[in-house]
Amino acid sequence: MQFRQWVGVFLVFVACGISTAKAQEFADPQPTMDNPRRIVLGVDTKDVARLNNILYNTVNLQKNYGQDNVEIAIIAYGPGVRMLLKGSPVAERVRSLMMYGVKFIACQNTMDTLHKTKADLIDGVSVVRSGLAEIVERRLKGWVDIKP
């Protein structure tokens, strides 16, 4: 088949919305509303490009499992806490993901170092004493820990 024909066939597939991607195979037990996948993402950067990538990854996880079949907690510590401050360059995206059930958690130890209080955080953000310890405890409770 000539190159033009391949391009034509490809464009037909794209135009028809036919995906060539293989369907995701889930491990047992299958994720459900009653038994969702539990995923924790640790964030320790203030780099806006990386923060946006983490938020895109979060959306993709929800798309893959279905919003009702996955619990996602984003735990910010160190420089990552800045993403959860009011006025953060990603504040609107954080608020949007909260509306879809994503939990955002800030490290109090880092907040103390930055001289920030809960009032400085985006409304709805939770606070724990230690962000890293929270990740460890969730991992021990069966959460999958991803460091994007």
CORBEL-V950338 format. One line per field, one symbol per residue. ss: DSSP state (A for helix, B for strand, O for the rest). phi: phi as a letter, one per 30 degrees, with the letter a starting at -180 (. if undefined). burial: I if it has 9 or more other ideal C-beta (glycine too) atoms within 8 Angstrom, else O. Layout:
ss->???
phi->???
burial->???
This chain:
ss->OOAAAAAAAAAAAAAAOOOOOOOOOOOOOOOOOOOOBBBBBBBOOOOAAAAAAAAAAAAAAAAAAOAAABBBBBBBOAAAAAAABOOOOOAAAAAAAAAOOOBBBBBAAAAAAAOOOAAABOOOOBBBOOAAAAAAAAAAOOOBBBOO
phi->.deedddddeddddddidccddddccdddddbddbddcbccdbbbcddddddddddeddddddddjedcbcbbcccbheddedcdeiddcedddeddedcjdccbcddededddhcbedddeejddbbebdddddeddedcjddcccd
burial->OOOOOIOOIOOOIOOOOOOOOOOOOOOOOOIOOOOIIIIIIIIOOOOOOIIIIIIOIIIOIIOOIIOOIIIIIIIIIOOIIIIIIOOIOIIOIIIOIIOOOIIIIIIIIIIOOOOIOOOOIIOOIOIIOIIIIIIOOIIOOOIOIIOO
